Amino acid sequence: MIRYVGKQKNAEGATVYVFLINGLQKEVRESALKQHPGCYDALPASAKAQIAANRQWLSKL
């Protein structure tokens, strides 16, 4: 079971998404979402929209 809890800043200042995965808390960076199956699907629509906006901005660089 994967449940989205929220997002926060870690000690390095990067934004991480916090999930409960089988009862354990896991912090996942945006770039590592593909490495954790099911985490991207558990995100709310607003978080997915923000990730899409970030990817679009990076593609312009």
N, C-alpha and C positions, 0 to 999 in steps of 0.2 A: 504494500500500500504506500502510495506517495501522496503527500499532502503539502501544498504550498503554505508557508507561514508568513513570509514577507521578505523584504530586502533591507540590507543594512550595509554600512561601510566596515571594512575590516581594518586591521592595524596599519596596513599599507596604504589605505585610502581608496582602495578599489571597491566597487559595488559588488556585493555577493547576494545571491538569492538563497533564502533559507527554506529547507524542506524537512519534513519528517518522513524518513524512509524506514518503514518497518519499525517504527517507534524510536528511531535514533535520529538526532538532529544532524543535518548535513548542510554545509555552506558550499555553494557551487558558483563559480565565476561565470559570467556570461559566455566567455569563450569556451568553457568546458561543459556547457549544457548538452552537447551532442555525445559526450562521453558517458553520460548518466541517462540510460534509457528511461523514458517516461517523465522525466523532469520538465522538459519543454512543454509537453502536453498538459501538465498539471498547472502551468502558469495561467493567470487570468488574462483576459483579452488586453487589458491596459499594459501589462508587462510585455506581452508579445508585440504590441504596437511600438513600445519604446525600443525594444530590441531591433525591430525592423527599421526604425528611424535611425538608430545608431549605425546599422549596417549600411544604410543608404548614404549617410554622411561619410562613412569611411570609404565607400566606393568612389566618392568624388575626389579624394586626395590623390 
